C-alpha cells in the first residue's frame, strides 16, 4: 500500500470498550452471568470430563498417559481433559479397526445405514447440548453451534439413505451372453483427520460416509475440540456401531496424525485442515501409495457489482466474513467491490459493524464470539499488523480488551481497503479480517477473484442474469454462489475446491461415496464358451 493511499485513511473506528453503545455493555454483563450458569453439556456418564481413547469399543487410558486439556476460548475454563495418544495407541486402534473390518464389510449396507439413522436420531435428541458444547469448546455463536450439529445430523441421515443406494453401473458388453457391471467395495481401514472449526459437522461428513460404505475408521480430531469428538464417538457407540468399527485416538497431529498416515493398515486418509499440514500428509501418504483426500484452505471472494441489491449483499458479506469469526474454509475473506458502489457499500458495512455485538457466544444476540484459541488470536493479530503496513484500515484492527473480554480471545471485526496483490489480499488469515478490493469492471473483478492460490468458494451479487451465468463459468472455484455469500454448504451437494484447496476430490453429496469406495468391475459370461474381447467381437454375429 502506498503512503498516498494510507494518507487517505479517515482513521479506523476503534472505540474503547467503555465507549461502545449500550447493548454491547449489556452483552458483557450477560456474559459474566452466563459464565456462572455454565450450560455445561452432560458428559457421557462413563467419562465425566476426563476422556480416554476409544479403541475396540472401550474407553481406555493407557498407563502413564500424558493428558492435555481443551479450554473455552471465551472464558478460559477447562472443557475436558484428554489422552495425548502415542504411536502405540495408533497401532492398537488400527489393529482393532482391521479386525472389525471383515464383519462390518459383510454387514448389508442397508443395515449399516440403519445404524446411522439411529446415530442421527440420538444426535437430534442431544442437539442442544451438543450445540452448546461446540460453542463452549470452539467459540462460534450458539446459532452456529447448533447449525454445526444440524449439519452433522443432516449428513448422517443423508448417508443412512446411501446404504440403500451405493449404486454401481450396468454397461453393455461387446460380446453376446455377457453382463458387465460395477460394484462398490469398501477400502478397509480409513483415517479421518479433522480441524477444529466445524467440530461436529466435519467429523460426521467423514465418519458417516466411511461407515455406510463398509469401512472401519480411526478418527483423529483436532486437539482443540477433542471433547466434541469424544461425545460424537460415544453417540455412535450408543447407537450400535460394533467394537472396533469406529476408534478415537486424541493427541498431537505430529504424533498421532503421522503415525496414522504411516500405518500399514490404513488405506485411505481423509484430511481436512491447513495447506501446509495437508501437503505433509499427502507426501507421507504417497510413500505407502495411499489414497489421500485433502480439503484445505480458501481465500474466498464475494464480487459485488454496481447493479447489486446492496442491502442483500450487505447481509451476505457480514455473515460470510464474520460468521464463525471468519474461521471457515469458505469464509468471505475478500470483497471485490465495483468502484461505482465502493464508498457507499463500504459505508453501509462499517455502519452495520458498529451495531454488531462481539461477546458471549452463548447469548443469542451476539453476532460474533471469540476466535478459537490463543494461537488463532496471535496469528490473526499478526496479519492485522501486516495489513496496517500494506493497506488502509477501515474498521477494527485490534484485540478487544477490558471486562469479560480479558478472559478470552476476542478480536474486533476488521476491514482493510487494499490493492489486489498484498499479503492480506492473497493469504488465508482464517479470522474476522476482510480485504476490500476496488475494481472497475466485471472482467477485472474476475481477474482479481481468480488470482489467488486457492479455489474453494466464490460469489457474485448482481441483478444481471447474463453476468451471473458468466461468473458461474469464469470463477475458478469448486463452489459459486449467486446473490448469496460464500458460505452455506448443503450436505446433499458435493463440497471441495480447486487449486491449493485440495487434490481433486469432493466430500458430501453422492461424491462422498467415491472417497471411501473402490470400484470393482465385474464380467459375467454365460455363453459357456471362451469369448475374446476385441478379438471375437469383430466376428461375433
Ligand atoms: P491443521 O492443518 O493445523 O490441523 C488439521 C488436523 O490435522 C488436526 O487434527 C491436526 O491435529 C492434524 N495434524 C496436524 N499436524 C499433522 C500431521 N503432521 N500429520 C497429520 N495430521 C496433523 O488445521 P486447523 O485445525 O488449524 O484448521 C484450519 C485449516 O483447515 C484452515 O486452513 C482451513 O481453511 C482448513 N479447513 C478446510 C476445510 C475444507 O473443507 N476445505 C474445512 C475446514 C477447515 P492437532 O489439532 O493435534 O494439531
Boltz pocket constraint, residues with backbone or C-beta under 6 A from the ligand:
constraints:
  - pocket:
      binder: B
      contacts: [[A, 193], [A, 194], [A, 195], [A, 196], [A, 197], [A, 198], [A, 220], [A, 221], [A, 222], [A, 223], [A, 224], [A, 251], [A, 252], [A, 253], [A, 254], [A, 256], [A, 257], [A, 258], [A, 261], [A, 272], [A, 273], [A, 274], [A, 275], [A, 277], [A, 278], [A, 280], [A, 281], [A, 295], [A, 296], [A, 297], [A, 298], [A, 328], [A, 329], [A, 428], [A, 430], [A, 456], [A, 501]]
      max_distance: 6.0
